[in-house]
Amino acid sequence: MAQEVRRGRRARIRPLADPPSGKPPLPAPAARPRGAAAVRVAPGARAPPGAACLGVSARAQVLRRGLGAGLGGDTCRVLGPRCRRAWAQPRAAAGRTAQGSYPDPGLGPRRHEGLHRTMEDYLEEEFFLLCALYGKSGKMPVKDERGDLDVSEVVKPVQATLSSLKMLDVGKWPIFSLCSEAELQLVRQACVFGSASNELLYTTVNDEIFVLGTNCCGCLGLGDVQSTIEPRRLDSLTGKKIACLSYGSGPHIVLATTEGEVFTWGHNAYSQLGNGTTNAGLVPYHISTNLSNKQVIEVACGSYHSLVLTSDGEVFAWGYNNSGQVGSGSTANQPIPRRVTGCLQNKVVVNIACGQMCSMAVVNTGEVFVWGYNGNGQLGLGSSGNQPTPCRVAALQGIRVQRVACGYAHTLVLTDEGQVYAWGANSYGQLGTGNKSNQSYPTPVVVEKDRIIEIAACHSAHTSAAKTQGGHVYMWGQCRGQSVTLPHLTHFSSTDDVFACFATPAVTWRLLSVEPDDHLTVAESLKREFDNPNTADLKFLVDGKYIYVHKVLLKIRCEHFRSSLEDNEDDIVEMSEFSYPVYRAFLEYLYTDSISLSPEEAVGLLDLATFYRENRLKKLCQQTIKQGICEENAIALLSAAVKYEAQDLEEFCFRFCINHLTVVTQTSGFAEMDHDLLKNFISKASRVGAFKN
């Protein structure tokens, strides 16, 4: 029945014309019947930072399959059989449409889900189409006073999207003042480390690596121990692309390249370089023992020990082991990489971290395993005894952890529900519990009511930081000689700034990614041109609002539009099938490779994905919806997950309901739950022991 109702909706094609002067825009089409679970927000509502991204192939396939391939000569070349013009044909067309499992006839074979293509893929393949729009110069056109496209003028550059740090922010680390303005313009990655934040390593746009600082223990890798206040190129690694980097207290450096190779250098009194000796490493050394056939994707350093994580989920450790932090079962130092086994033998690890003398690993099931020094309770096992082999944090049973971060002697974890737990040393309030008492069990950290999407800590500091879904950054712990015992809202936009301005020493807690703010690529220019009426040659009318697009871009990004717009002269499309926020997000993705849609509106996109049988899109919608779950809407989202056969979301919502059962059962959503759904919920909850005392 749902499919028949949807197919009865129509879209009109009309000549290009704005609403008559002095008259209001066309009224929004009547809202189509939608599931009760599809919670609405105001049209045009924007998703908070951190919203999930939809895949290109999924987006294009939704549009291509959903709009169809056409019924005949009178079919709209833009919307296919969903066009009102097509429905002017005999009603037999509807009968033909109703046949088969797809919403529209004439659908081609499905693209393999693995063939995900980005904006850059399309640009490379279809560069001739870009030339048709912009000319061979690649310059973005603007309109002159007559309204004609003028490619002789270039749109002024706008600020590029930064992965984690704006160019001007590097000045918050004082050591960058030793670099000239010209040198700063070339920086693309950076790491500040050392006992006094007096060492610096950075990469440039040319994949060259430069270092400067006191060069303690040869930690700059220059082949000597001479300090330098001018950047010196690290020739032995020139051309290598850095994927991740970590440092110890010596300091020593562990670096992984994008090809999965590992290089180490610096302090080595405890074999923390993994080269089989205790001699200081004055130049980068390629670590291949036991790693020759492995691709390393993450590295972590304690004060004097090292961990790496491979692409197949294995953890290798070496270095200082006085407290079992290498996880070998003994307290003998480990001179070369050794795989950490025990409880991790058959586990797939997805994240690692190191405290001063302890180690942590998160596995793909959301469990956390810990080992090493535990004198402050930093292992979260409820005791203070050291652990020489990996041990699961039993207190987190039923909680799915995504990330772990370690301070000097405290630990933070982030769950899939956006909750933070902390344990360990608390002499500076670094646990955020409101007091300075150590905790040997995981304790919730309350950051108002916002969802946390990022946590930050560093083994050399007693500072903690977190970023919320709303973009707010909080800090707690040691702050310029003060103790902040509760999460404090800062004016920063990045957790990196917290460590630059508040931590002691003022180091970086991760490898910084720095993007230029004075250059626009073609892809970035296209992102800027979405919904720009000055350059658009096609517009969609949805809920009485226009969405401005470019035919040539639609051809590049979508196979359906490539054929349907070839000789089409229609300039306006009226669409009433989906809401304005959902359809706008759909079109915007063709320009940006990202989606600006709230978790509530993502339910509508899940409806679209289910209707068009877009499995990849369904998965991505589920990821977005998860970010907006709370006690009040958990039942509504569970109902939507069941309705749209979104199994992953259904399991997530069910687990959330069980973990918050008392509050959830008191909501209006639970009281109004469908009888069959309620029956199944109670049955499943009983099977997992939710009603046991």
Secondary structure per residue as TSV (DSSP state, phi and psi in degrees):
chain	resnum	aa	ss	phi	psi
A	1	M	-	360.0	-38.8
A	2	A	H	-61.7	-39.1
A	3	Q	H	-67.6	-37.8
A	4	E	H	-65.1	-40.0
A	5	V	H	-64.7	-42.2
A	6	R	H	-64.3	-41.1
A	7	R	H	-68.5	-19.1
A	8	G	T	-76.9	-10.5
A	9	R	-	-79.8	151.8
A	10	R	-	-132.6	159.0
A	11	A	B	-130.0	143.0
A	12	R	-	-108.2	144.3
A	13	I	E	-105.8	129.6
A	14	R	E	-136.7	156.5
A	15	P	-	-60.8	155.4
A	16	L	S	-62.3	120.7
A	17	A	-	-167.6	132.9
A	18	D	-	-78.3	160.8
A	19	P	-	-56.6	143.8
A	20	P	-	-52.5	142.2
A	21	S	T	-57.6	133.8
A	22	G	T	85.5	-5.8
A	23	K	S	-109.4	148.5
A	24	P	-	-70.0	160.4
A	25	P	-	-60.6	162.4
A	26	L	-	-56.8	140.6
A	27	P	-	-64.5	150.8
A	28	A	-	-65.7	137.7
A	29	P	-	-58.7	153.5
A	30	A	-	-57.6	138.1
A	31	A	-	-66.1	134.9
A	32	R	-	-77.1	153.2
A	33	P	-	-59.7	133.0
A	34	R	-	-135.7	161.2
A	35	G	-	-63.9	148.8
A	36	A	T	-61.6	-22.9
A	37	A	T	-77.4	-13.6
A	38	A	-	-79.4	84.7
A	39	V	-	-66.3	133.1
A	40	R	-	-99.2	151.1
A	41	V	-	-125.9	172.0
A	42	A	-	-61.1	140.9
A	43	P	T	-53.4	137.5
A	44	G	T	86.8	1.2
A	45	A	-	-60.4	141.4
A	46	R	-	-100.8	146.9
A	47	A	-	-76.0	147.8
A	48	P	-	-70.2	162.2
A	49	P	T	-55.5	141.9
A	50	G	T	97.1	-0.1
A	51	A	-	-61.1	148.0
A	52	A	-	-69.7	159.3
A	53	C	-	-107.3	137.0
A	54	L	-	-87.1	143.3
A	55	G	-	-71.7	149.3
A	56	V	H	-63.2	-49.2
A	57	S	H	-62.3	-37.8
A	58	A	H	-62.7	-46.0
A	59	R	H	-63.1	-47.1
A	60	A	H	-64.9	-38.6
A	61	Q	H	-68.4	-38.0
A	62	V	H	-56.9	-48.0
A	63	L	H	-65.8	-44.8
A	64	R	H	-66.9	-47.8
A	65	R	H	-76.4	-40.3
A	66	G	H	-64.8	-38.2
A	67	L	H	-86.0	-22.1
A	68	G	-	89.2	175.8
A	69	A	S	-108.5	-2.4
A	70	G	-	111.4	150.0
A	71	L	S	-110.7	-16.2
A	72	G	S	170.0	-169.3
A	73	G	T	-63.5	-27.5
A	74	D	T	-93.4	4.3
A	75	T	S	-73.8	141.6
A	76	C	B	-58.6	130.6
A	77	R	T	-75.0	-10.9
A	78	V	T	-98.3	-50.0
A	79	L	T	-102.1	-4.9
A	80	G	B	64.1	-143.5
A	81	P	T	-67.5	-9.9
A	82	R	T	-82.9	-3.4
A	83	C	B	-76.3	145.8
A	84	R	H	-62.9	-31.7
A	85	R	H	-60.0	-39.2
A	86	A	H	-65.6	-35.2
A	87	W	H	-76.9	-4.1
A	88	A	T	-74.7	-15.4
A	89	Q	S	-71.3	169.3
A	90	P	-	-52.8	149.6
A	91	R	T	-61.3	-12.3
A	92	A	H	-58.6	-27.4
A	93	A	H	-59.4	-39.3
A	94	A	H	-65.0	-37.4
A	95	G	H	-63.6	-41.3
A	96	R	H	-65.8	-37.5
A	97	T	H	-64.3	-36.8
A	98	A	H	-67.8	-16.1
A	99	Q	S	-74.7	147.0
A	100	G	S	82.6	176.1
A	101	S	S	-91.4	-21.4
A	102	Y	S	-84.5	153.5
A	103	P	S	-66.2	-23.3
A	104	D	S	-137.1	150.7
A	105	P	S	-80.0	173.1
A	106	G	S	74.7	21.5
A	107	L	-	-84.5	135.3
A	108	G	-	-75.9	175.7
A	109	P	-	-64.5	150.7
A	110	R	-	-68.7	141.1
A	111	R	-	-73.5	141.4
A	112	H	-	-61.0	134.5
A	113	E	T	-60.7	-25.3
A	114	G	T	-75.4	-14.8
A	115	L	-	-85.8	63.7
A	116	H	-	-81.5	128.7
A	117	R	-	-119.3	134.5
A	118	T	-	-91.2	174.8
A	119	M	H	-54.8	-42.8
A	120	E	H	-64.3	-35.7
A	121	D	H	-60.1	-46.2
A	122	Y	H	-66.1	-39.1
A	123	L	H	-63.7	-40.4
A	124	E	H	-66.7	-42.8
A	125	E	H	-70.8	-34.9
A	126	E	T	-114.8	39.0
A	127	F	H	-61.3	-29.1
A	128	F	H	-63.6	-28.6
A	129	L	H	-72.9	-34.9
A	130	L	H	-63.3	-41.3
A	131	C	H	-60.9	-35.4
A	132	A	H	-64.5	-32.9
A	133	L	H	-88.1	-43.6
A	134	Y	H	-107.6	-11.9
A	135	G	-	83.9	166.0
A	136	K	T	-67.2	-14.9
A	137	S	T	-71.4	-19.8
A	138	G	-	76.7	10.2
A	139	K	-	-80.6	141.3
A	140	M	-	-72.9	127.3
A	141	P	-	-78.4	156.0
A	142	V	E	-130.7	165.9
A	143	K	E	-94.5	140.0
A	144	D	-	-83.0	-172.7
A	145	E	T	-65.7	-17.6
A	146	R	T	-89.3	-5.4
A	147	G	S	92.2	0.7
A	148	D	-	-86.2	149.9
A	149	L	E	-69.0	131.9
A	150	D	E	-125.0	100.9
A	151	V	T	-81.7	3.0
A	152	S	T	-79.3	-18.7
A	153	E	S	-103.5	148.1
A	154	V	-	-113.6	133.5
A	155	V	-	-62.7	135.8
A	156	K	-	-59.6	140.2
A	157	P	-	-59.9	144.3
A	158	V	-	-115.8	166.2
A	159	Q	-	-66.7	128.6
A	160	A	-	-75.8	155.7
A	161	T	-	-72.8	132.6
A	162	L	-	-105.1	142.6
A	163	S	S	-71.1	-36.0
A	164	S	S	-155.7	-13.9
A	165	L	B	-152.2	136.5
A	166	K	-	-85.7	155.4
A	167	M	G	-55.9	-42.6
A	168	L	G	-68.1	-21.8
A	169	D	G	-71.5	-17.6
A	170	V	G	-63.1	-20.4
A	171	G	G	-66.1	-13.5
A	172	K	G	-71.0	-18.2
A	173	W	S	-97.0	113.5
A	174	P	G	-55.2	-29.9
A	175	I	G	-63.7	-22.0
A	176	F	G	-69.3	-14.9
A	177	S	G	-68.1	-13.0
A	178	L	G	-79.1	-10.5
A	179	C	S	-96.7	144.9
A	180	S	-	-75.9	165.1
A	181	E	H	-61.3	-38.7
A	182	A	H	-64.3	-38.7
A	183	E	H	-68.3	-38.7
A	184	L	H	-63.8	-32.6
A	185	Q	H	-65.2	-20.6
A	186	L	H	-94.1	-10.7
A	187	V	E	-68.2	133.9
A	188	R	E	-122.8	-31.3
A	189	Q	E	-137.3	151.5
A	190	A	E	-154.5	150.3
A	191	C	E	-143.0	124.6
A	192	V	E	-106.4	127.7
A	193	F	E	-147.6	-174.7
A	194	G	S	105.7	157.1
A	195	S	T	-62.8	-22.1
A	196	A	T	-125.8	29.0
A	197	S	S	47.7	44.6
A	198	N	-	-112.9	20.3
A	199	E	E	-128.3	143.4
A	200	L	E	-140.0	134.3
A	201	L	E	-127.9	133.6
A	202	Y	E	-146.4	154.7
A	203	T	E	-109.2	157.6
A	204	T	E	-113.8	175.0
A	205	V	T	-61.6	-21.1
A	206	N	T	-93.9	13.2
A	207	D	S	62.7	28.8
A	208	E	-	-95.9	148.4
A	209	I	E	-112.5	128.1
A	210	F	E	-120.8	150.6
A	211	V	E	-136.7	155.4
A	212	L	E	-159.1	158.6
A	213	G	E	140.4	-163.1
A	214	T	-	-78.0	-17.8
A	215	N	-	61.9	39.6
A	216	C	G	-59.0	126.8
A	217	C	G	58.6	23.6
A	218	G	G	73.3	24.8
A	219	C	T	-69.4	-8.5
A	220	L	T	-87.2	-10.2
A	221	G	-	71.5	24.4
A	222	L	S	-89.6	-4.1
A	223	G	S	94.4	1.5
A	224	D	S	-146.5	-173.9
A	225	V	-	-120.5	24.1
A	226	Q	-	-80.9	133.0
A	227	S	-	-74.1	161.0
A	228	T	E	-150.3	134.9
A	229	I	E	-101.6	1.0
A	230	E	E	-114.8	139.7
A	231	P	E	-58.0	132.1
A	232	R	E	-119.5	137.7
A	233	R	E	-76.2	136.9
A	234	L	-	-92.1	86.0
A	235	D	G	-61.1	-32.6
A	236	S	G	-66.3	-17.1
A	237	L	G	-116.3	8.6
A	238	T	T	-59.6	132.4
A	239	G	T	94.8	-15.8
A	240	K	-	-81.7	136.4
A	241	K	-	-98.3	123.8
A	242	I	E	-82.1	127.3
A	243	A	E	-93.5	-42.3
A	244	C	E	-158.3	160.1
A	245	L	E	-153.4	144.6
A	246	S	E	-143.3	166.1
A	247	Y	E	-144.2	154.8
A	248	G	-	-106.7	-168.3
A	249	S	S	-86.8	-15.2
A	250	G	S	-56.6	-48.9
A	251	P	-	-94.9	157.5
A	252	H	E	-125.0	155.8
A	253	I	E	-117.8	136.3
A	254	V	E	-124.0	123.3
A	255	L	E	-128.9	136.2
A	256	A	E	-116.9	136.1
A	257	T	E	-89.8	170.3
A	258	T	T	-66.8	-15.7
A	259	E	T	-90.0	1.0
A	260	G	S	89.0	7.6
A	261	E	-	-81.7	154.4
A	262	V	E	-120.0	131.5
A	263	F	E	-125.4	141.2
A	264	T	E	-134.9	153.0
A	265	W	E	-165.9	166.5
A	266	G	E	109.3	-149.3
A	267	H	-	-60.6	138.9
A	268	N	-	-147.5	25.3
A	269	A	T	-62.7	-21.3
A	270	Y	T	-117.5	21.1
A	271	S	S	66.9	24.1
A	272	Q	T	-71.6	-6.9
A	273	L	T	-85.2	-16.5
A	274	G	-	73.8	19.9
A	275	N	S	-99.6	9.4
A	276	G	S	86.7	2.0
A	277	T	S	-127.7	179.0
A	278	T	-	-119.4	19.1
A	279	N	S	-85.4	140.3
A	280	A	-	-58.1	139.5
A	281	G	E	-96.5	105.8
A	282	L	E	-84.5	-15.9
A	283	V	E	-133.8	154.8
A	284	P	E	-56.7	134.1
A	285	Y	E	-119.7	129.8
A	286	H	E	-78.1	117.4
A	287	I	-	-90.1	113.0
A	288	S	-	-120.5	-15.4
A	289	T	T	-60.1	121.7
A	290	N	T	65.3	2.8
A	291	L	T	-123.2	6.6
A	292	S	T	-62.0	-32.3
A	293	N	T	-107.6	19.5
A	294	K	-	-113.4	150.5
A	295	Q	-	-111.2	112.3
A	296	V	E	-83.1	131.4
A	297	I	E	-117.3	-11.8
A	298	E	E	-153.8	144.5
A	299	V	E	-130.6	154.4
A	300	A	E	-151.3	141.8
A	301	C	E	-124.3	136.0
A	302	G	-	-89.4	-164.0
A	303	S	S	-60.2	-45.4
A	304	Y	S	-140.0	24.7
A	305	H	E	-137.7	163.7
A	306	S	E	-133.8	145.7
A	307	L	E	-128.5	147.3
A	308	V	E	-134.9	150.4
A	309	L	E	-116.9	130.7
A	310	T	E	-96.3	166.8
A	311	S	T	-65.2	-21.0
A	312	D	T	-95.3	14.7
A	313	G	S	83.8	18.6
A	314	E	-	-99.9	149.4
A	315	V	E	-115.0	132.8
A	316	F	E	-119.7	143.6
A	317	A	E	-138.0	155.4
A	318	W	E	-162.5	166.4
A	319	G	E	109.1	-152.0
A	320	Y	-	-61.6	136.1
A	321	N	-	-141.7	29.4
A	322	N	T	-63.8	-21.4
A	323	S	T	-119.5	11.9
A	324	G	S	86.7	14.4
A	325	Q	T	-67.8	-13.9
A	326	V	T	-84.6	-18.2
A	327	G	-	77.5	23.3
A	328	S	S	-87.8	-9.3
A	329	G	S	95.0	-7.8
A	330	S	S	-124.4	-173.8
A	331	T	-	-118.2	17.6
A	332	A	S	-82.4	138.9
A	333	N	-	-60.2	149.0
A	334	Q	E	-110.6	110.8
A	335	P	E	-80.7	-19.6
A	336	I	E	-133.7	162.1
A	337	P	E	-56.7	132.7
A	338	R	E	-133.1	133.4
A	339	R	E	-68.8	135.5
A	340	V	-	-85.2	117.8
A	341	T	-	-113.7	-120.0
A	342	G	G	60.4	-125.8
A	343	C	G	-66.5	-15.3
A	344	L	G	-93.0	2.5
A	345	Q	T	-53.2	-47.9
A	346	N	T	-111.3	23.6
A	347	K	-	-103.7	153.7
A	348	V	-	-106.6	108.1
A	349	V	E	-83.6	138.9
A	350	V	E	-119.1	-10.8
A	351	N	E	-158.7	141.5
A	352	I	E	-132.7	159.0
A	353	A	E	-159.4	157.9
A	354	C	E	-131.8	136.9
A	355	G	-	-91.7	-164.9
A	356	Q	S	-55.9	-50.5
A	357	M	S	-139.0	34.8
A	358	C	E	-139.6	165.1
A	359	S	E	-135.1	149.5
A	360	M	E	-136.2	149.2
A	361	A	E	-145.5	136.0
A	362	V	E	-106.8	130.4
A	363	V	E	-100.4	169.2
A	364	N	T	-68.5	-10.8
A	365	T	T	-89.4	-0.8
A	366	G	S	90.9	3.5
A	367	E	-	-83.9	155.1
A	368	V	E	-117.1	130.3
A	369	F	E	-116.6	139.6
A	370	V	E	-134.5	154.3
A	371	W	E	-162.3	159.8
A	372	G	E	110.5	-152.3
A	373	Y	-	-68.8	140.2
A	374	N	-	-140.1	24.5
A	375	G	T	-62.7	-23.2
A	376	N	T	-108.8	10.0
A	377	G	S	79.1	17.0
A	378	Q	T	-70.2	-7.7
A	379	L	T	-87.9	-13.1
A	380	G	-	71.2	25.7
A	381	L	S	-97.3	1.0
A	382	G	S	84.9	8.5
A	383	S	S	-138.4	-176.2
A	384	S	-	-124.5	14.2
A	385	G	-	-84.7	143.0
A	386	N	-	-66.1	156.5
A	387	Q	E	-127.3	108.6
A	388	P	E	-79.7	-10.6
A	389	T	E	-135.8	159.3
A	390	P	E	-57.7	137.9
A	391	C	E	-137.0	136.0
A	392	R	E	-74.1	140.4
A	393	V	-	-80.3	95.4
A	394	A	G	-65.9	-26.1
A	395	A	G	-66.8	-14.7
A	396	L	G	-96.4	16.9
A	397	Q	T	-55.4	129.5
A	398	G	T	85.5	-4.1
A	399	I	-	-108.7	128.0
A	400	R	-	-96.3	110.8
A	401	V	E	-91.3	139.5
A	402	Q	E	-104.2	-40.2
A	403	R	E	-138.8	152.4
A	404	V	E	-130.3	144.2
A	405	A	E	-139.0	140.8
A	406	C	E	-119.5	134.2
A	407	G	-	-91.9	-163.9
A	408	Y	S	-56.7	-47.7
A	409	A	S	-145.0	26.6
A	410	H	E	-136.8	163.7
A	411	T	E	-132.0	140.8
A	412	L	E	-122.3	142.9
A	413	V	E	-132.0	149.6
A	414	L	E	-116.5	127.1
A	415	T	E	-92.7	170.1
A	416	D	T	-72.2	-8.7
A	417	E	T	-97.0	5.8
A	418	G	S	80.1	19.3
A	419	Q	-	-98.8	146.1
A	420	V	E	-112.1	136.0
A	421	Y	E	-120.7	147.9
A	422	A	E	-138.8	153.1
A	423	W	E	-160.6	165.7
A	424	G	E	110.9	-151.5
A	425	A	-	-64.7	147.1
A	426	N	-	-145.7	26.4
A	427	S	T	-67.0	-18.9
A	428	Y	T	-111.5	7.9
A	429	G	S	79.2	18.5
A	430	Q	T	-68.7	-7.5
A	431	L	T	-88.2	-14.4
A	432	G	-	70.5	27.3
A	433	T	S	-95.3	-3.1
A	434	G	S	92.6	-1.2
A	435	N	S	-141.2	-172.9
A	436	K	-	-119.8	25.3
A	437	S	-	-88.2	133.0
A	438	N	-	-61.8	152.7
A	439	Q	E	-129.6	127.0
A	440	S	E	-98.3	-2.2
A	441	Y	E	-121.9	152.2
A	442	P	E	-56.4	131.6
A	443	T	E	-126.5	131.4
A	444	P	E	-63.5	142.3
A	445	V	E	-107.5	120.3
A	446	V	-	-95.5	116.1
A	447	V	-	-115.4	81.3
A	448	E	T	47.7	-130.6
A	449	K	T	-122.4	11.4
A	450	D	-	-84.4	154.1
A	451	R	-	-82.0	135.2
A	452	I	E	-89.2	135.9
A	453	I	E	-117.9	-9.7
A	454	E	E	-153.4	137.8
A	455	I	E	-121.7	154.2
A	456	A	E	-145.6	136.6
A	457	A	-	-159.1	163.3
A	458	C	-	-143.0	137.9
A	459	H	T	-63.2	-14.5
A	460	S	T	-95.9	1.6
A	461	A	-	-136.2	165.4
A	462	H	S	-111.6	31.5
A	463	T	E	-111.5	143.9
A	464	S	E	-125.1	151.0
A	465	A	E	-147.8	156.9
A	466	A	E	-152.4	149.7
A	467	K	E	-119.7	136.1
A	468	T	E	-94.0	168.6
A	469	Q	T	-63.1	-27.3
A	470	G	T	-82.0	0.5
A	471	G	S	91.3	3.9
A	472	H	-	-82.3	141.8
A	473	V	E	-113.6	126.9
A	474	Y	E	-114.0	153.7
A	475	M	E	-139.2	155.6
A	476	W	E	-158.1	163.4
A	477	G	E	103.4	-150.4
A	478	Q	E	-68.5	127.9
A	479	C	E	-142.5	95.6
A	480	R	T	52.6	45.8
A	481	G	T	87.4	-7.2
A	482	Q	E	-104.0	162.9
A	483	S	E	-112.6	116.7
A	484	V	E	-104.5	109.7
A	485	T	E	-92.7	-8.4
A	486	L	E	-129.7	150.9
A	487	P	E	-53.3	126.9
A	488	H	E	-113.8	127.8
A	489	L	E	-72.7	125.1
A	490	T	-	-101.5	175.7
A	491	H	S	-96.7	8.5
A	492	F	-	-80.6	162.6
A	493	S	S	-111.2	-1.6
A	494	S	S	-141.9	143.3
A	495	T	H	-67.5	-23.1
A	496	D	H	-59.9	-38.2
A	497	D	H	-63.4	-31.1
A	498	V	H	-58.6	-44.5
A	499	F	H	-76.2	-28.6
A	500	A	H	-68.2	-35.5
A	501	C	H	-105.1	-25.7
A	502	F	T	-115.7	-29.0
A	503	A	S	-76.1	157.1
A	504	T	S	-130.7	110.8
A	505	P	S	-76.2	164.1
A	506	A	-	-83.7	72.1
A	507	V	-	-99.3	178.6
A	508	T	-	-97.4	137.9
A	509	W	S	-86.6	-9.5
A	510	R	S	-152.7	170.2
A	511	L	-	-70.0	121.4
A	512	L	E	-77.1	142.8
A	513	S	E	-110.6	121.9
A	514	V	B	-119.2	125.2
A	515	E	-	-111.2	148.9
A	516	P	-	-70.6	152.0
A	517	D	S	-111.5	13.0
A	518	D	S	-123.2	19.2
A	519	H	-	-141.9	135.4
A	520	L	-	-118.7	122.8
A	521	T	-	-78.8	172.0
A	522	V	H	-60.6	-43.1
A	523	A	H	-61.8	-40.7
A	524	E	H	-67.4	-34.9
A	525	S	H	-65.6	-39.6
A	526	L	H	-65.4	-38.5
A	527	K	H	-57.5	-39.1
A	528	R	H	-69.6	-26.5
A	529	E	H	-88.6	-3.3
A	530	F	T	-62.5	135.3
A	531	D	T	59.3	36.4
A	532	N	-	-103.9	106.7
A	533	P	T	-66.2	-17.6
A	534	N	T	-73.4	-25.9
A	535	T	T	-119.3	-10.0
A	536	A	-	-71.0	150.3
A	537	D	S	-124.4	11.9
A	538	L	E	-153.3	142.2
A	539	K	E	-141.4	144.7
A	540	F	E	-102.0	139.8
A	541	L	E	-107.4	111.7
A	542	V	E	-129.5	123.4
A	543	D	T	53.8	36.5
A	544	G	T	79.0	7.6
A	545	K	E	-121.3	144.7
A	546	Y	E	-90.6	144.9
A	547	I	E	-123.6	117.8
A	548	Y	E	-93.6	129.4
A	549	V	E	-137.8	177.5
A	550	H	-	-122.6	124.0
A	551	K	H	-56.7	-42.8
A	552	V	H	-63.9	-35.2
A	553	L	H	-69.7	-40.8
A	554	L	H	-60.4	-36.8
A	555	K	H	-63.9	-41.2
A	556	I	H	-66.3	-39.6
A	557	R	H	-92.6	-18.8
A	558	C	-	-137.7	124.3
A	559	E	H	-63.0	-36.5
A	560	H	H	-63.2	-46.4
A	561	F	H	-67.4	-27.8
A	562	R	H	-60.0	-38.9
A	563	S	H	-88.3	-40.4
A	564	S	H	-72.7	-23.7
A	565	L	T	-99.8	4.4
A	566	E	S	-56.2	-53.1
A	567	D	S	-119.0	20.2
A	568	N	-	-81.0	134.0
A	569	E	-	-111.2	2.3
A	570	D	-	-70.8	142.8
A	571	D	-	-119.3	-3.4
A	572	I	E	-143.1	138.7
A	573	V	E	-127.4	127.2
A	574	E	E	-98.6	124.3
A	575	M	E	-123.1	124.5
A	576	S	-	-120.5	6.4
A	577	E	S	-72.3	-37.3
A	578	F	S	-129.9	162.6
A	579	S	-	-69.2	162.2
A	580	Y	H	-60.0	-48.2
A	581	P	H	-60.2	-40.4
A	582	V	H	-67.9	-47.1
A	583	Y	H	-71.7	-34.6
A	584	R	H	-64.6	-42.4
A	585	A	H	-62.9	-35.4
A	586	F	H	-61.6	-49.3
A	587	L	H	-69.9	-37.3
A	588	E	H	-61.2	-33.1
A	589	Y	H	-61.4	-31.7
A	590	L	H	-63.4	-20.3
A	591	Y	H	-98.7	-31.8
A	592	T	H	-116.1	-15.2
A	593	D	S	61.7	20.1
A	594	S	S	-143.9	166.4
A	595	I	-	-126.2	133.3
A	596	S	-	-108.5	87.9
A	597	L	-	-146.8	133.3
A	598	S	-	-71.4	158.5
A	599	P	H	-57.2	-33.1
A	600	E	H	-65.6	-45.9
A	601	E	H	-71.3	-21.9
A	602	A	H	-63.9	-21.6
A	603	V	H	-64.0	-39.3
A	604	G	H	-64.9	-36.3
A	605	L	H	-69.9	-33.0
A	606	L	H	-64.1	-38.4
A	607	D	H	-58.9	-47.2
A	608	L	H	-61.1	-45.2
A	609	A	H	-63.7	-38.9
A	610	T	H	-68.2	-42.2
A	611	F	H	-62.6	-36.6
A	612	Y	T	-95.8	5.7
A	613	R	T	58.7	46.5
A	614	E	-	-100.5	91.6
A	615	N	H	-64.2	-41.6
A	616	R	H	-63.7	-43.0
A	617	L	H	-62.3	-38.4
A	618	K	H	-59.4	-43.3
A	619	K	H	-62.4	-42.3
A	620	L	H	-69.4	-36.3
A	621	C	H	-62.6	-40.4
A	622	Q	H	-62.1	-39.0
A	623	Q	H	-61.5	-40.7
A	624	T	H	-68.7	-43.5
A	625	I	H	-62.6	-36.4
A	626	K	H	-57.4	-31.9
A	627	Q	T	-70.2	-16.1
A	628	G	T	-108.1	9.0
A	629	I	-	-73.0	142.4
A	630	C	-	-150.9	176.3
A	631	E	T	-61.3	-35.5
A	632	E	T	-69.9	-35.9
A	633	N	T	-107.6	4.0
A	634	A	H	-59.2	-41.3
A	635	I	H	-69.5	-39.6
A	636	A	H	-62.6	-41.3
A	637	L	H	-70.1	-36.3
A	638	L	H	-62.0	-42.5
A	639	S	H	-61.8	-42.7
A	640	A	H	-64.3	-40.2
A	641	A	H	-62.6	-40.6
A	642	V	H	-68.1	-42.9
A	643	K	H	-61.3	-41.5
A	644	Y	T	-97.5	11.0
A	645	E	T	55.1	42.0
A	646	A	-	-95.2	88.2
A	647	Q	H	-64.4	-42.0
A	648	D	H	-62.9	-44.5
A	649	L	H	-66.0	-38.7
A	650	E	H	-59.7	-46.1
A	651	E	H	-64.7	-40.9
A	652	F	H	-62.6	-47.6
A	653	C	H	-64.0	-40.3
A	654	F	H	-62.4	-45.4
A	655	R	H	-64.0	-38.4
A	656	F	H	-62.7	-44.3
A	657	C	H	-61.5	-39.9
A	658	I	H	-67.3	-41.2
A	659	N	H	-69.3	-20.9
A	660	H	T	-125.8	39.9
A	661	L	H	-59.9	-43.0
A	662	T	H	-60.9	-46.1
A	663	V	H	-72.8	-41.7
A	664	V	H	-62.1	-40.2
A	665	T	T	-70.7	-9.5
A	666	Q	T	-99.7	1.9
A	667	T	S	-84.9	160.3
A	668	S	H	-67.1	-30.2
A	669	G	H	-62.3	-38.5
A	670	F	H	-69.1	-40.0
A	671	A	H	-64.5	-29.6
A	672	E	T	-100.2	12.2
A	673	M	-	-62.8	141.0
A	674	D	-	-55.0	142.7
A	675	H	H	-59.3	-47.0
A	676	D	H	-66.0	-39.9
A	677	L	H	-64.6	-41.9
A	678	L	H	-61.8	-42.9
A	679	K	H	-61.6	-46.2
A	680	N	H	-66.5	-37.3
A	681	F	H	-63.0	-47.4
A	682	I	H	-62.9	-41.2
A	683	S	H	-63.1	-45.4
A	684	K	H	-69.4	-39.7
A	685	A	H	-62.9	-36.7
A	686	S	H	-65.2	-38.2
A	687	R	H	-66.7	-29.0
A	688	V	T	-94.2	8.2
A	689	G	T	79.6	26.5
A	690	A	T	-70.1	-21.9
A	691	F	T	-104.3	10.0
A	692	K	-	-79.2	144.1
A	693	N	-	-77.9	360.0
